[in-house]
Amino acid sequence: MFFTVIRRLLLFAILLCAGFATRLYPLTRDCPKHLLPVAGKPVIDYLVEQIVDFKDLSGIHVVTNAIFFDRFEDWKKKWSGKVDITIHNNGITSNDNRLGPSGDLQFVLKRNHRPSRVMVAAADNIFRFRLEPLWERFRTSQNHYIIGLSESNKEVLRKTGVPVIGENDRVLRLFEKPENPVAPWAVPQLYFFQPSVRQRMDEFHRNGLRRGEKEHFLDYLCQIEPLYIFKIHGTRFDIGTVNSYQAADICLQKEPVYEESYHFEHL
């Protein structure tokens, strides 16, 4: 029965591309950072190139703002015939009233009326490990998952989400930018959600837990439903500043995208 039910559910990828990337000005005044070239191709392409080969994928949803909507509509033409891509305009025209990641995710979920299972990713990340094994584990399970990248530098951990992990890699709490990190795992924006995420996201927003407040949606979710973590010894490029953008460009002009040394724990 379980496998019959999950096969009926649609499987989508949702890519978050609605930020204004003010820290990258002037590069991003007229171009979203996700479309900036890194080693000859847009940042977002590194992610889409992995996603298009996912088994049972129904399509990709990209959410962006009103300023860059047309740029993404032009970009998606190159993928015509390879994967079904829908671009969503959240209507936002200024960094001052942006919805934030949870607001953008809620926006897309409300537009899709069928129960769906989704992978959610910030498309300004270039992951240096393959995502297909994570997708396969998620595709055949009933659990929510996040990923954790091995990280020993506490200064780095203070700038990201850090989980409290219990038995069988279940996430008990998730603290955003903690002063005293409790685990050597950094949690980037790459999540795998079951259909119940829509209800939980609506609850989260009704309770006023929005962008700008300390609470994190994942912390809310893991206290209500089981949430597990994929532990990964691997790296990524997070295109958030001019320095990180330039570092990614220089590196990937000389090195392959996937590092030989990455590996997963207990996958």
C-alpha positions as CSV (number, residue, x, y, z in Angstrom):
1,M,0.0,0.0,0.0
2,F,2.8,2.4,0.9
3,F,4.5,2.2,-2.5
4,T,1.2,2.5,-4.3
5,V,0.4,5.7,-2.4
6,I,3.7,7.4,-2.9
7,R,3.7,6.6,-6.6
8,R,0.5,8.6,-7.0
9,L,2.1,11.8,-5.6
10,L,3.8,14.2,-7.9
11,L,7.5,14.9,-7.3
12,F,8.7,18.4,-8.0
13,A,11.8,20.5,-7.4
14,I,11.3,24.1,-6.2
15,L,14.2,26.5,-6.7
16,L,14.3,29.7,-4.7
17,C,15.5,32.6,-6.8
18,A,13.5,35.6,-5.4
19,G,16.2,37.4,-3.6
20,F,17.8,40.7,-4.8
21,A,21.4,39.9,-3.8
22,T,22.3,43.4,-2.7
23,R,25.6,42.2,-1.4
24,L,26.6,41.5,-5.0
25,Y,25.9,44.9,-6.3
26,P,26.7,46.2,-8.9
27,L,26.8,42.7,-10.5
28,T,23.2,42.0,-9.6
29,R,21.5,45.3,-10.2
30,D,20.2,44.1,-13.6
31,C,20.9,40.3,-13.4
32,P,19.8,37.9,-10.7
33,K,22.8,36.2,-9.1
34,H,21.4,32.8,-10.1
35,L,22.0,33.7,-13.7
36,L,25.5,35.1,-13.2
37,P,28.1,33.0,-15.2
38,V,30.4,30.7,-13.2
39,A,33.0,29.0,-15.4
40,G,31.0,29.7,-18.5
41,K,27.4,28.9,-17.4
42,P,24.8,30.3,-15.1
43,V,24.9,29.4,-11.4
44,I,21.5,27.8,-11.5
45,D,22.5,25.5,-14.3
46,Y,24.7,23.5,-12.0
47,L,21.7,22.6,-10.0
48,V,19.3,22.0,-12.9
49,E,21.8,19.7,-14.6
50,Q,21.6,17.4,-11.6
51,I,17.8,17.7,-11.2
52,V,16.8,16.8,-14.8
53,D,17.9,13.2,-14.4
54,F,16.0,12.6,-11.2
55,K,13.7,9.6,-11.5
56,D,9.9,10.4,-11.6
57,L,10.5,14.1,-11.6
58,S,7.3,15.9,-12.7
59,G,8.9,19.3,-13.2
60,I,10.8,22.2,-11.8
61,H,9.2,25.3,-10.3
62,V,11.4,28.5,-10.0
63,V,10.1,31.3,-7.9
64,T,11.5,34.8,-8.5
65,N,10.6,38.4,-8.1
66,A,8.8,40.8,-10.4
67,I,12.1,42.6,-11.4
68,F,13.8,39.4,-12.7
69,F,10.8,37.4,-13.9
70,D,11.5,38.1,-17.6
71,R,15.1,37.1,-17.2
72,F,14.2,33.7,-15.9
73,E,11.5,33.3,-18.6
74,D,14.3,33.8,-21.2
75,W,16.6,31.5,-19.4
76,K,14.2,28.6,-19.2
77,K,13.9,28.4,-23.1
78,K,17.3,26.6,-23.2
79,W,15.8,23.8,-21.2
80,S,12.7,23.4,-23.5
81,G,12.2,19.7,-24.4
82,K,14.5,18.5,-21.6
83,V,12.4,19.3,-18.5
84,D,9.2,21.1,-17.7
85,I,10.1,24.4,-16.0
86,T,7.5,26.9,-14.6
87,I,8.6,30.4,-13.5
88,H,6.6,32.0,-10.7
89,N,6.5,35.7,-10.2
90,N,5.9,36.5,-6.5
91,G,5.1,40.2,-7.4
92,I,7.8,41.7,-5.1
93,T,9.7,44.7,-6.5
94,S,12.0,45.6,-3.6
95,N,14.4,44.0,-1.2
96,D,12.6,45.8,1.6
97,N,9.4,43.8,1.3
98,R,10.7,40.4,0.1
99,L,8.9,37.3,1.3
100,G,12.0,35.4,2.4
101,P,12.6,31.7,1.7
102,S,9.6,30.3,3.7
103,G,7.3,32.9,2.2
104,D,8.5,32.1,-1.3
105,L,8.0,28.4,-0.7
106,Q,4.5,29.0,0.7
107,F,3.7,31.1,-2.4
108,V,4.6,28.2,-4.8
109,L,3.0,25.5,-2.7
110,K,-0.3,27.4,-2.7
111,R,-0.2,27.6,-6.5
112,N,0.0,23.8,-6.8
113,H,-3.3,22.3,-5.8
114,R,-2.3,18.7,-6.0
115,P,-0.6,16.9,-3.1
116,S,3.1,16.8,-3.9
117,R,6.4,15.8,-2.6
118,V,9.1,18.4,-3.2
119,M,12.8,19.0,-3.1
120,V,13.5,22.7,-2.2
121,A,16.8,24.3,-2.9
122,A,18.3,27.8,-3.0
123,A,19.6,28.1,-6.5
124,D,22.6,30.2,-5.6
125,N,24.3,27.1,-4.3
126,I,26.7,25.0,-6.4
127,F,26.8,21.6,-4.6
128,R,30.1,19.7,-5.1
129,F,28.5,16.3,-4.6
130,R,25.8,14.4,-6.5
131,L,22.2,14.8,-5.3
132,E,20.7,11.8,-7.0
133,P,21.4,9.4,-4.1
134,L,19.6,11.8,-1.8
135,W,16.6,12.0,-4.2
136,E,16.4,8.2,-4.5
137,R,16.3,7.8,-0.7
138,F,13.6,10.5,-0.4
139,R,11.6,9.2,-3.4
140,T,11.0,5.9,-1.7
141,S,10.4,7.1,1.8
142,Q,7.7,8.9,3.8
143,N,10.1,11.2,5.7
144,H,11.1,14.8,5.5
145,Y,14.9,15.3,5.1
146,I,17.4,18.1,5.3
147,I,21.1,17.9,4.6
148,G,24.0,18.6,6.9
149,L,27.5,19.4,5.6
150,S,30.4,18.5,7.9
151,E,31.9,21.7,9.3
152,S,34.4,22.2,12.1
153,N,34.8,25.9,11.9
154,K,32.6,27.5,14.5
155,E,32.7,30.9,12.7
156,V,31.1,29.3,9.7
157,L,28.5,27.5,11.9
158,R,27.5,30.8,13.5
159,K,26.4,32.0,10.0
160,T,24.1,29.0,9.2
161,G,21.5,26.7,10.6
162,V,22.8,24.1,13.0
163,P,20.8,21.0,14.1
164,V,20.4,19.1,17.3
165,I,20.4,15.4,16.2
166,G,18.9,12.5,18.0
167,E,18.8,8.7,17.4
168,N,18.8,7.5,13.8
169,D,19.7,11.0,12.6
170,R,16.4,12.5,13.5
171,V,16.5,16.3,13.9
172,L,15.2,17.4,17.3
173,R,15.8,21.2,16.9
174,L,17.3,23.5,14.3
175,F,18.9,26.8,15.4
176,E,19.6,29.6,13.0
177,K,23.0,31.3,13.3
178,P,23.6,30.1,16.9
179,E,26.2,31.8,19.1
180,N,27.3,28.5,20.5
181,P,26.8,25.8,17.8
182,V,25.9,22.4,19.3
183,A,26.9,20.1,16.3
184,P,29.5,20.1,13.5
185,W,26.9,20.2,10.8
186,A,25.9,23.2,8.7
187,V,22.5,23.1,7.1
188,P,22.2,24.8,3.7
189,Q,18.9,25.4,1.9
190,L,18.4,21.9,0.4
191,Y,15.3,20.2,1.8
192,F,13.1,17.2,0.9
193,F,9.5,17.6,2.0
194,Q,6.4,15.4,2.1
195,P,3.0,16.8,1.1
196,S,2.2,17.8,4.7
197,V,4.7,20.6,4.4
198,R,2.0,22.8,2.9
199,Q,-0.2,22.6,6.0
200,R,2.8,23.1,8.3
201,M,4.0,26.1,6.3
202,D,0.5,27.7,6.6
203,E,0.6,27.1,10.3
204,F,4.0,28.6,10.6
205,H,3.0,31.8,8.9
206,R,-0.3,32.1,10.7
207,N,1.7,32.0,14.0
208,G,3.6,35.0,12.8
209,L,6.9,33.2,12.4
210,R,8.2,34.9,9.3
211,R,11.4,36.3,7.8
212,G,13.2,38.6,10.2
213,E,12.3,36.6,13.3
214,K,14.6,34.2,15.0
215,E,12.4,31.2,14.5
216,H,13.2,28.9,11.6
217,F,10.6,26.8,9.7
218,L,12.6,23.7,10.1
219,D,12.8,24.1,13.8
220,Y,9.0,24.4,13.8
221,L,8.5,21.4,11.6
222,C,10.9,19.0,13.4
223,Q,8.9,19.5,16.7
224,I,5.7,18.4,15.0
225,E,6.7,15.7,12.5
226,P,9.8,13.5,12.0
227,L,12.6,15.3,10.2
228,Y,15.8,13.5,9.4
229,I,19.2,14.7,8.2
230,F,21.5,13.4,5.4
231,K,25.0,13.8,6.8
232,I,27.4,14.7,4.0
233,H,31.2,15.1,4.0
234,G,31.3,17.5,1.0
235,T,31.3,21.2,0.1
236,R,29.4,23.7,-1.8
237,F,29.8,27.2,-3.2
238,D,27.3,29.7,-1.7
239,I,27.1,32.6,-4.1
240,G,26.4,35.3,-1.6
241,T,29.2,37.9,-1.9
242,V,31.5,39.2,-4.7
243,N,34.4,37.2,-3.1
244,S,32.4,33.9,-3.0
245,Y,31.3,34.4,-6.6
246,Q,34.8,35.1,-7.8
247,A,36.2,32.2,-5.8
248,A,33.6,29.8,-7.4
249,D,34.4,31.1,-10.9
250,I,38.1,30.7,-10.5
251,C,37.9,27.3,-8.9
252,L,35.5,25.7,-11.4
253,Q,37.5,26.9,-14.4
254,K,40.3,24.7,-13.2
255,E,38.6,21.9,-11.2
256,P,35.6,19.5,-11.8
257,V,32.4,20.3,-10.1
258,Y,32.3,17.2,-8.0
259,E,35.0,16.6,-5.5
260,E,36.5,13.1,-5.4
261,S,36.6,13.0,-1.6
262,Y,32.9,13.6,-0.8
263,H,30.9,10.9,0.9
264,F,27.6,10.3,2.7
265,E,27.0,8.8,6.1
266,H,24.4,6.0,6.6
267,L,22.8,6.6,3.2
